[in-house]
């Protein structure tokens, strides 16, 4: 489970799992924010490739020049960076 602390949105955190073999997104949950809308986002991205979701949601704006979907895109970027750093440190 990866946890990302959001910035500039009503939601405070996003947690999710990624299946390593095919890089698919699972169990996306937003902590705080508009429950119905955020549950909907979680259902819509379930089982999708993280690269597709990252690209699709990047740049969606609400107030504060970001949005919960944009923050999910940023969370995926952070996940990929953390994964790459972890692999680098193994070598």
Secondary structure, 3 states (H helix, E strand, C coil): CEEEECCCCCEEEEEEEEECCCCEEEEEEEEECCHHHHHHHHHHHCCCEHHHHHHHHCCCCCHHHCCHHHHHHHHHHHHHHHHHHHHHHHC
